[in-house]
């Protein structure tokens, strides 16, 4: 059934998907699963004769997941751009991620470490793979004048939904008796993983029921659509030689993104292992971080308006560098709360500034009416680069952790990524563009 653009039921259904899947990003990747993993896995062990610490193994899980995601991203992007199977693949990756979450209930310790590892990898790939197709629905269901407003609605619903579920999980962990659960053991935490999977699947399938059905394109095979994504990325790579500013910014972005994303993924396991934070305390830290991140994004925008994007990015990178140094020396929970607040302050700011700066340096291709065109392939390149940065950052973190047995050393080394980012940023000039008509 054909649905008109800007249909309210469809738009609300699309935004509901953010409500559904953001719970995984907040509860599983950040707040509850990392410290639980550290708590139930031996501090050190060997696999195939290779020594690991529990935190280095967790870092490698992220590395492996994002390596797969980075390899799949251009393929998925090509399929999404060519259309025809958008809803099918969104449902596939959603189901995959939700089942990965549900499987974490059976992860109880070393004897089931393979279940926890595989479930986390499947969940992460399902989450990231689905986002490609979710985002590609935007121009299919709305006119361009609605893009910003609808995207913001999805972000807001994702934030609200994930925080509500996290608060429920906090109550389950702190007061398991309210839910008829035993005070001892891990059952309440493992049921929290199940709530994420159910939340994700139920609300996502409601969202899917409101999105337009696939319209198969005759003569367009999946292989043809997939190759389109690689061709788009290679086209951007070739064009970078003609756009020195964009190339220089991307190098800087790659360096500091490796540090930013690694810290976001591994901050909670650091707090658990090095400072003895309990799961309930970490949930409170994450909630504070989420709130501060919103204020940080607005603050970064204000600095950018007053002094420009480059200066604002420098400020953010200096703070990130200080965070790494302070984390190396932190020895108390109160100190970590302040560090977490600083991470929240620059977490939202660095991500919003990076995307807006990049939008200003990509080629100003316009059509006859003066509208920007061909931005999708440039932002696909940007997204893949960020995923590769996560692979590099988490691998180095895990390698140093396993080598030295200290997460503090790994955190300190991450400061070099921010220093490198500042160096390459210093060679980048954000030139004002001529007014386009």
C-alpha positions as CSV (number, residue, x, y, z in Angstrom):
1,X,0.0,0.0,0.0
2,X,1.4,3.4,-1.0
3,X,1.6,5.9,1.7
4,X,1.9,9.7,1.2
5,X,5.0,11.6,2.3
6,X,4.7,13.2,5.8
7,X,2.0,10.8,6.9
8,X,1.9,11.3,10.7
9,X,1.4,7.7,11.5
10,X,4.4,6.7,9.4
11,X,6.6,9.5,10.8
12,X,5.7,8.6,14.4
13,X,6.4,4.9,13.6
14,X,9.8,5.8,12.3
15,X,10.8,7.8,15.4
16,X,9.5,4.9,17.5
17,X,12.3,2.8,16.2
18,X,14.8,5.1,17.9
19,X,12.9,4.5,21.1
20,X,13.3,0.8,20.5
21,X,17.0,0.3,19.7
22,X,18.6,3.1,21.8
23,X,18.0,0.9,24.8
24,X,20.7,-1.4,23.5
25,X,23.2,1.4,23.1
26,X,22.7,2.7,26.6
27,X,22.0,-0.4,28.7
28,X,24.1,-3.1,27.0
29,X,27.1,-1.3,25.5
30,X,27.5,1.4,28.2
31,X,25.8,0.9,31.6
32,X,25.2,-2.7,32.7
33,X,26.8,-5.3,30.4
34,X,30.4,-4.1,30.6
35,X,30.7,-4.1,34.4
36,X,28.7,-7.4,34.6
37,X,31.1,-9.0,32.1
38,X,34.1,-7.9,34.2
39,X,32.5,-9.2,37.3
40,X,31.7,-12.7,36.2
41,X,34.8,-13.4,34.1
42,X,38.1,-14.4,35.5
43,X,40.6,-11.5,35.7
44,X,43.0,-13.3,33.5
45,X,42.8,-16.4,31.3
46,X,44.1,-17.9,28.1
47,X,42.4,-18.8,24.9
48,X,44.3,-21.0,22.4
49,X,47.4,-20.3,24.4
50,X,47.0,-16.5,24.2
51,X,46.8,-14.7,27.5
52,X,43.9,-12.2,28.0
53,X,42.6,-10.0,30.8
54,X,38.8,-9.8,31.1
55,X,38.9,-6.1,30.1
56,X,41.2,-6.8,27.1
57,X,38.9,-9.6,25.9
58,X,35.9,-7.2,26.1
59,X,37.8,-4.6,24.1
60,X,38.6,-7.2,21.5
61,X,34.9,-8.1,21.3
62,X,34.2,-4.5,20.3
63,X,37.2,-4.6,17.9
64,X,35.9,-7.7,16.2
65,X,32.3,-6.5,16.0
66,X,33.2,-3.1,14.5
67,X,35.6,-4.7,12.0
68,X,32.7,-6.8,10.7
69,X,30.5,-3.7,10.8
70,X,33.1,-1.6,8.9
71,X,33.4,-4.3,6.2
72,X,29.6,-4.6,5.9
73,X,28.8,-0.8,6.1
74,X,29.5,0.1,2.4
75,X,27.7,-3.0,1.3
76,X,24.6,-2.2,3.4
77,X,24.8,1.4,2.4
78,X,24.6,0.4,-1.3
79,X,21.7,-1.8,-0.7
80,X,19.9,0.9,1.3
81,X,20.6,3.5,-1.4
82,X,19.4,1.3,-4.2
83,X,16.2,0.4,-2.3
84,X,14.0,-2.5,-2.9
85,X,15.0,-4.5,0.3
86,X,15.1,-1.7,2.9
87,X,12.4,-3.0,5.3
88,X,13.5,-6.6,4.9
89,X,17.1,-5.9,6.1
90,X,16.0,-3.5,8.9
91,X,13.8,-6.3,10.2
92,X,16.6,-8.9,9.8
93,X,19.2,-6.9,11.7
94,X,16.7,-5.9,14.4
95,X,15.7,-9.5,15.0
96,X,19.4,-10.5,15.0
97,X,20.2,-7.8,17.6
98,X,17.2,-8.5,19.8
99,X,18.0,-12.3,19.9
100,X,21.6,-11.5,20.7
101,X,20.3,-9.5,23.8
102,X,18.0,-12.3,24.9
103,X,20.9,-14.8,24.7
104,X,22.8,-12.8,27.3
105,X,20.4,-14.2,30.0
106,X,22.3,-17.5,29.7
107,X,25.7,-15.8,30.3
108,X,26.5,-16.6,33.9
109,X,30.3,-16.9,34.1
110,X,33.5,-18.4,32.6
111,X,31.8,-21.6,31.6
112,X,29.4,-19.6,29.4
113,X,31.7,-16.9,28.3
114,X,31.3,-17.9,24.7
115,X,27.5,-17.2,25.0
116,X,28.2,-13.7,26.5
117,X,30.8,-13.0,23.8
118,X,28.8,-14.2,20.9
119,X,25.5,-12.6,22.1
120,X,27.2,-9.2,22.6
121,X,28.8,-9.4,19.1
122,X,25.5,-10.3,17.5
123,X,23.7,-7.6,19.3
124,X,26.3,-4.9,18.3
125,X,26.2,-6.0,14.6
126,X,22.4,-6.1,14.6
127,X,22.3,-2.6,16.2
128,X,24.8,-1.0,13.8
129,X,23.6,-2.9,10.7
130,X,20.0,-1.8,11.3
131,X,20.9,1.8,11.6
132,X,21.9,2.0,8.0
133,X,18.5,1.0,6.8
134,X,16.6,3.0,9.5
135,X,18.4,6.2,8.4
136,X,17.7,5.4,4.7
137,X,13.9,5.5,5.3
138,X,14.1,9.3,6.1
139,X,13.9,10.6,2.5
140,X,11.3,7.8,1.7
141,X,8.7,8.9,4.3
142,X,9.3,12.7,4.6
143,X,9.9,15.8,2.5
144,X,13.3,17.5,3.0
145,X,11.8,20.3,5.0
146,X,10.8,17.7,7.7
147,X,14.2,16.0,7.9
148,X,15.8,18.0,10.7
149,X,12.6,18.0,12.8
150,X,11.9,14.3,12.4
151,X,15.5,13.4,13.1
152,X,15.4,15.4,16.3
153,X,12.2,13.7,17.3
154,X,13.8,10.3,16.8
155,X,16.8,11.3,18.9
156,X,14.6,12.7,21.7
157,X,12.5,9.5,21.7
158,X,15.6,7.4,21.8
159,X,17.0,9.3,24.7
160,X,13.7,9.2,26.7
161,X,13.0,5.6,26.0
162,X,16.5,4.3,26.9
163,X,16.7,6.4,30.1
164,X,13.2,5.1,31.2
165,X,14.3,1.5,30.7
166,X,17.6,2.2,32.4
167,X,15.7,3.5,35.4
168,X,13.6,0.4,35.5
169,X,16.8,-1.7,35.4
170,X,18.3,0.4,38.2
171,X,15.3,-0.4,40.3
172,X,15.7,-4.1,39.5
173,X,19.3,-4.1,40.5
174,X,19.0,-2.1,43.6
175,X,15.6,-3.5,44.8
176,X,15.2,-7.0,43.3
177,X,12.7,-7.8,46.0
178,X,10.2,-5.4,44.4
179,X,10.2,-7.7,41.4
180,X,10.2,-11.0,43.3
181,X,13.8,-11.6,42.5
182,X,16.5,-12.9,44.9
183,X,18.9,-10.3,46.4
184,X,21.9,-12.5,45.9
185,X,23.3,-13.7,42.5
186,X,23.1,-12.3,39.0
187,X,19.5,-13.0,38.1
188,X,18.3,-9.4,38.3
189,X,21.1,-8.2,36.0
190,X,20.5,-11.0,33.5
191,X,16.8,-10.2,33.5
192,X,17.7,-6.6,32.7
193,X,19.4,-7.9,29.5
194,X,16.2,-9.7,28.7
195,X,14.1,-6.5,29.2
196,X,16.4,-4.8,26.6
197,X,15.8,-7.5,24.0
198,X,12.1,-7.6,24.6
199,X,11.9,-3.7,24.5
200,X,13.9,-3.6,21.3
201,X,11.9,-6.3,19.5
202,X,8.4,-5.2,20.6
203,X,8.7,-1.5,19.9
204,X,10.8,-2.1,16.7
205,X,8.1,-4.4,15.2
206,X,5.4,-1.8,16.0
207,X,7.6,0.7,14.2
208,X,8.1,-1.7,11.2
209,X,4.4,-2.2,10.9
210,X,4.0,1.5,10.2
211,X,6.8,1.8,7.7
212,X,6.2,1.4,4.0
213,X,6.6,-2.0,2.5
214,X,9.5,-2.9,0.2
215,X,9.0,-2.4,-3.5
216,X,11.2,-4.8,-5.3
217,X,13.2,-3.3,-8.2
218,X,13.2,-5.8,-11.1
219,X,16.7,-6.6,-12.4
220,X,18.5,-5.3,-9.4
221,X,20.2,-8.0,-7.5
222,X,21.7,-7.7,-4.0
223,X,25.2,-8.1,-5.4
224,X,24.6,-5.1,-7.8
225,X,23.2,-3.0,-5.0
226,X,26.1,-4.0,-2.6
227,X,28.8,-3.1,-5.2
228,X,27.2,0.4,-5.4
229,X,28.3,1.1,-1.8
230,X,31.9,0.3,-2.5
231,X,31.9,2.3,-5.7
232,X,30.5,5.3,-3.7
233,X,33.3,5.0,-1.1
234,X,36.0,4.7,-3.7
235,X,34.6,7.7,-5.5
236,X,34.9,9.8,-2.3
237,X,38.4,8.5,-1.8
238,X,39.5,9.6,-5.2
239,X,37.9,13.0,-4.9
240,X,39.7,13.7,-1.6
241,X,42.9,14.5,-3.5
242,X,41.1,17.6,-4.8
243,X,39.8,18.6,-1.4
244,X,42.8,19.1,1.0
245,X,40.7,20.6,3.8
246,X,38.3,17.7,3.8
247,X,41.1,15.2,3.7
248,X,43.0,16.9,6.6
249,X,39.9,17.1,8.7
250,X,39.2,13.4,8.2
251,X,42.7,12.5,9.3
252,X,42.2,14.5,12.5
253,X,38.7,13.1,12.9
254,X,40.0,9.5,12.5
255,X,42.7,10.1,15.2
256,X,40.5,11.6,17.9
257,X,37.5,9.4,17.2
258,X,39.6,6.3,18.0
259,X,40.1,7.9,21.5
260,X,36.6,9.2,22.0
261,X,34.7,6.0,21.0
262,X,37.1,3.7,23.0
263,X,36.6,5.7,26.2
264,X,32.8,5.7,25.7
265,X,32.8,1.9,25.3
266,X,35.2,1.1,28.1
267,X,34.7,3.8,30.7
268,X,32.2,1.7,32.8
269,X,34.4,-1.4,32.8
270,X,37.3,0.8,33.9
271,X,35.3,2.1,36.8
272,X,34.3,-1.4,37.8
273,X,37.7,-2.9,37.6
274,X,40.0,-0.1,38.8
275,X,37.7,1.7,41.3
276,X,35.3,-0.9,42.5
277,X,32.1,0.7,41.3
278,X,29.0,-1.4,41.7
279,X,26.4,-1.8,38.9
280,X,23.9,0.5,40.5
281,X,26.5,3.2,41.0
282,X,27.5,2.9,37.4
283,X,23.9,3.3,36.2
284,X,23.7,6.6,38.1
285,X,27.0,7.7,36.5
286,X,25.7,6.9,33.0
287,X,22.4,8.8,33.7
288,X,24.4,11.8,34.8
289,X,26.7,11.5,31.8
290,X,23.7,11.4,29.4
291,X,22.2,14.6,30.9
292,X,25.5,16.4,30.9
293,X,26.1,15.4,27.3
294,X,23.1,17.3,26.1
295,X,24.3,20.5,27.8
296,X,27.8,19.8,26.4
297,X,26.5,19.7,22.8
298,X,24.8,23.1,23.2
299,X,27.9,24.6,25.0
300,X,30.1,23.4,22.1
301,X,27.8,25.0,19.6
302,X,28.0,28.3,21.5
303,X,31.8,28.2,21.5
304,X,31.7,27.4,17.8
305,X,29.4,30.4,17.1
306,X,31.7,32.7,19.1
307,X,35.1,31.5,18.0
308,X,34.6,29.0,15.1
309,X,34.5,25.3,14.7
310,X,38.3,24.8,14.7
311,X,38.8,26.6,18.0
312,X,35.8,24.8,19.6
313,X,37.3,21.4,18.5
314,X,40.6,22.4,20.0
315,X,38.9,23.1,23.3
316,X,37.1,19.7,23.2
317,X,40.3,17.8,22.4
318,X,42.3,19.5,25.2
319,X,39.6,18.5,27.7
320,X,39.7,14.9,26.3
321,X,43.5,14.8,26.7
322,X,43.2,16.0,30.3
323,X,40.5,13.3,31.0
324,X,43.0,10.6,29.9
325,X,45.7,11.9,32.2
326,X,43.4,12.3,35.2
327,X,42.0,8.9,34.7
328,X,45.5,7.4,35.0
329,X,45.8,9.0,38.4
330,X,42.2,8.7,39.7
331,X,42.0,6.7,42.9
332,X,38.5,7.4,44.3
333,X,34.9,7.2,43.3
334,X,34.2,10.9,43.8
335,X,37.1,11.8,41.5
336,X,35.7,9.5,38.9
337,X,32.3,11.2,39.1
338,X,34.0,14.5,38.1
339,X,35.8,12.8,35.3
340,X,32.6,11.2,34.1
341,X,31.0,14.6,34.2
342,X,33.8,15.9,32.0
343,X,33.4,13.1,29.6
344,X,29.7,13.9,29.3
345,X,30.5,17.6,28.7
346,X,32.7,16.8,25.7
347,X,31.1,13.6,24.5
348,X,28.1,15.3,23.0
349,X,30.1,18.3,21.9
350,X,32.8,16.5,20.0
351,X,30.3,14.4,18.0
352,X,28.0,17.2,17.1
353,X,30.9,19.5,16.2
354,X,32.6,16.9,14.1
355,X,29.6,16.2,12.0
356,X,28.8,19.9,11.5
357,X,32.4,20.7,10.6
358,X,32.5,17.9,8.1
359,X,29.3,19.1,6.5
360,X,31.1,22.5,5.9
361,X,34.2,21.0,4.2
362,X,32.7,18.4,1.9
363,X,32.4,19.5,-1.8
364,X,29.7,22.1,-2.3
365,X,28.1,20.3,-5.2
366,X,24.7,21.9,-6.0
367,X,21.9,21.3,-8.4
368,X,20.2,23.9,-10.6
369,X,18.2,25.2,-7.7
370,X,21.2,25.6,-5.4
371,X,20.5,22.6,-3.2
372,X,23.4,20.4,-1.9
373,X,23.6,17.0,-3.7
374,X,25.6,13.8,-3.4
375,X,26.2,14.2,0.4
376,X,25.1,10.6,1.2
377,X,28.3,9.0,-0.1
378,X,30.5,11.6,1.7
379,X,28.7,10.8,5.0
380,X,28.9,7.1,4.4
381,X,32.7,7.5,4.1
382,X,32.7,9.5,7.3
383,X,30.7,6.8,9.1
384,X,32.9,3.9,7.9
385,X,36.0,5.9,8.9
386,X,34.6,6.3,12.4
387,X,34.0,2.5,12.6
388,X,37.6,1.8,11.5
389,X,38.8,4.2,14.2
390,X,36.9,2.2,16.8
391,X,38.6,-0.9,15.6
392,X,42.0,0.7,15.9
393,X,41.3,2.3,19.3
394,X,39.8,-0.7,21.0
395,X,42.4,-3.1,19.6
396,X,45.3,-0.9,20.9
397,X,43.5,-0.6,24.3
398,X,43.0,-4.3,24.5
399,X,46.5,-5.1,23.4
400,X,48.1,-2.8,26.0
401,X,45.7,-4.0,28.7
402,X,46.7,-7.6,28.1
403,X,50.4,-6.7,27.8
404,X,50.6,-4.6,30.9
405,X,47.7,-5.8,33.0
406,X,46.6,-2.2,33.6
407,X,43.7,-0.4,32.1
408,X,45.2,2.9,33.4
409,X,48.2,2.6,31.0
410,X,45.8,1.9,28.1
411,X,43.7,5.0,29.0
412,X,46.9,7.2,29.3
413,X,48.0,6.0,25.8
414,X,44.7,7.1,24.4
415,X,45.7,10.7,25.1
416,X,48.1,10.3,22.1
417,X,45.1,9.9,19.8
418,X,43.8,13.3,20.9
419,X,47.3,14.9,20.6
420,X,47.5,13.5,17.1
421,X,44.0,14.9,16.4
422,X,45.1,18.4,17.5
423,X,48.3,18.2,15.3
424,X,46.4,17.3,12.2
425,X,43.6,19.8,13.0
426,X,46.3,22.5,13.2
427,X,47.0,21.9,9.5
428,X,43.3,22.2,8.6
429,X,41.7,25.4,7.5
430,X,37.9,25.9,7.5
431,X,37.5,28.4,4.7
432,X,34.2,30.3,4.3
433,X,32.3,29.3,1.2
434,X,31.0,31.7,-1.3
435,X,27.3,32.2,-1.2
436,X,25.6,29.7,-3.5
437,X,22.7,30.8,-5.6
